[in-house]
Every structure is written in structure tokens, then in C-alpha cells.
Amino acid sequence: MNSTTEVKTSTTTVDRIVEKLPLRSVHYFIIAAAALGFMFDSFDTYIASYAMPSIIKEWKLDAIMVGMLTSAGIWGMFLGAIVWGPVTDKYGRKVGFIGTILGFSLFSGLTIFATGVGQFLIYRFITGMCLGGMIPVDTALVSEYISAKHRGRFVAVLTVLWPFGLLAAAIASLMLVPTYGWRILFILGVLPAALSFVVRWKVPESPRWLAIKGRKEEAATVLKQLGATDADVRNLGNEQLAEKVPIGVLLKDPYLKRFILTAGYYFFAYFGYYGFVLWLPSILVVVFKLTLVKTFTYTLYAAFSAILGRMTAFYTIEKFGRKQLFYVGFGLGGVAALAFGMIQNPAYLVWGACILAFFYEQGVAGTVVWTAELYPSKVRATATCWSTGAGRVSSALSPIVFGYFVANKMYYGVYITMALFFWIACGLVYWLGIETKGRSLEDVGAA
């Protein structure tokens, strides 16, 4: 009687290998590069609002026109989010990362040549197209290198750097604008271009993206850079190749519910967030008649408070989960907004702005971290960018709406709107949210 022994060789996936890898210097380098991308994106986003008080005086603008100029870059961000997601899913995370950085740096520099409203609108719109792709591309990239044990906190590190860009914009405005004028801010906006060269030569492509594109050997090489052994990658299986993603894929199962959640909380949360943040310098000047120096000083304190809020999110995200960031950040942020709107004494404004910033920055950190964890690699950049795009629509509309409130002296309408929209975002999280703390991407259906 003959007997045969069948030897079965089990295969493994990129996700399973990533989940067991220890952190190495290459992980920290990737995070550092991505975090700088966040900071530079933030700086180039906010310099327009810090330039606006000076532009108002130079071009003699009314509140409605200020809202249009402020929102021009945000409309560009919306289009950029729509475009850069599919580009990054098709051509790679590094292509999206490098392209967005170079783009917003170049067109920030060109803004110094604007001599009127029309030119400024065009330059800021194109700058926004690249700014709008940077953040979702960045988070999609980072989330694909890190295990569940560290993923939330590492992506949260990126969000901590966001208010540092705001802080840098505030410091540059305080120190340079009174002497050199508003154009100096856009000259500084060119500096992030240097980061694109670092990313080009030093940051590896996402192994998850390489695997779903059928580039198994390249994925194995990157995994070994991340700490995998030859034995780990020897049985790396052929993962399902990423098919062409149809335009409406996120509006069908199995993604529809998650897309309603992520696009919804971006839309409602960012309406209140950007409407207030982009209008704050002008509100302090126009409504409370503060000097330019005092305005920039107050916003500088608010930027420090924003950093504290993001650092708090970094600590609590793996301890209490993703949902709590929304409940604390936007739930209590709505209460703080209503309280801030009641302040009449300019001496107390700085305290109100700091408290409000501390809360809402935690909520914004939640939107950035959570979204990329909810979708698989084949649609991750597209889903993240398009969800962010919903936020760009609302954040483009909100400066115009808030400008209407200011122009008609309906100041408290700004804060009522903030609170209501923040609370709607919390409601979406409560009813539709899936907690991802401590769970692998494979476990939550996002491998």
C-alpha cells in the first residue's frame, strides 16, 4: 500500500507581516517626513487668513469679498481631493505625496505676484488643489506601514504637527508682516518644496499598494526594509490585484455606510472649524477693532492651545479610542463655541479662543486618523480624499456664510452654526461609527 505525504505551504499577506513587525528607524523616518508634510500643508493653508487683514486694507475689501478670497483655496482643495485620490491609488502613494508638496509650494510662491483680487483667487485656487490632496494622501500612506498596535498613535503624530504649521504662520505674521507686508508669508510658503526631494529618495513605497498592484517582489523588498526577514516574505502570497475602481464605488456596498460616515463628519465638522479658524484674524480686527500686532498675538496663543489639543489626542487615541475624540473635541467644542460668542470684553477673547481651539483640534485629529483605517488599500486614497473633499466643500462655503453673518452684524450666528454642525458630526459617529482601536486593518475589513 503506497502512501503519499502532501506538504502544504501556507501563504501569508502583507497585512499579516506588517502586523508583527517591530518599529525600526525607517518607520520613524517615514513618520517624520509625513509629519513635516502635515506642518507645511498647515502653514500654506493658514497664511492666506493671516495675510487677509493686510489685504483688506490694501485692496479695500468688504466682508463678502474677504470670504470669497479666503474660500478660494478651499475650493481648490475640494477639486484636489477629488483628483489626487484616484491618482494616488493608481500611480502610488509617493507620487501623490511628492506631487502635492511641489504643487502647493510652487503656487504659494507665485501668489506674491498677485496685484488684485482676480489673480489672488487663481493662485490660491491652484495652491488649494495641491493642499487638498496632501493630507489624505499622507495619512493613507502612513497607515499602510504601521501595525494596529501603533497605527492610531503614529497617525495622530501627524495631526500634532498640523497646529505647528498654524503656529509658524502666526509667528511669521507677528514678526514679519508689519515690516515686510503680507507677501513675505507666501515667499516662505515655497520652502516645503525641499521635502519632496527627501521623500523621493528616502521614503519607500507602500508595501500594501505594491502588493495589490501585483508587484510582489517590490513589496517583499520594502517589507524587509521595514524589518521583515527572508523567512517572513518567502511565502508572501499573490494578493488580489486592484481592479480599476469605478467612479461610484464608494456609493455602493460594502463602502456606502462608511462613506456616509466619513464624508458626513468631514462636511459638518469642517464647516464650523474652517469657518472660524480662517475668519478669526479678521474677526479680531473687524469686529473687536484689535490692532494687527495684538490680533497676531492672540492667534499665536490660540495656536499653542491647538498644539496642546492635538497632543492630548495623541495620548488618548489608543487609550480611549477614536470615537471619544469626536465626543470630546466636537461635542465640548460646540459648547465652547457658544460660550466664546458671548464674550464682549476683548481682554477675555484670548482665553475663549484657546479653550475652543483645545477642544476642536482633538475632533479634527479624529477625522484624520480614523478615515484611513476604514477602507482597504485599493480604495483607501480615493475614499480618504473624497471624504476630505466633502469637508473642503463645507470649509469653502463657511467663510462666505460667516462673512455674511459678519457683514450683517449677526455675529452670534457664527457660533450657533459651529455648535450645531459639530454636534451633527458627533451624531454620525455615534450611529454609524466602527471603533478601530487595537484592531488590524484586516480585522475591520480594510486590509
PyMOL commands that set and color helices and strands:
alter all, ss='L'
color gray80, all
select helices_A, chain A and resi 14-20+25-59+63-91+93-113+117-143+148-180+183-188+193-202+207-212+216-225+230-234+249-251+256-286+292-320+323-340+346-372+377-407+411-432
alter helices_A, ss='H'
color red, helices_A
deselect
rebuild
show_as cartoon
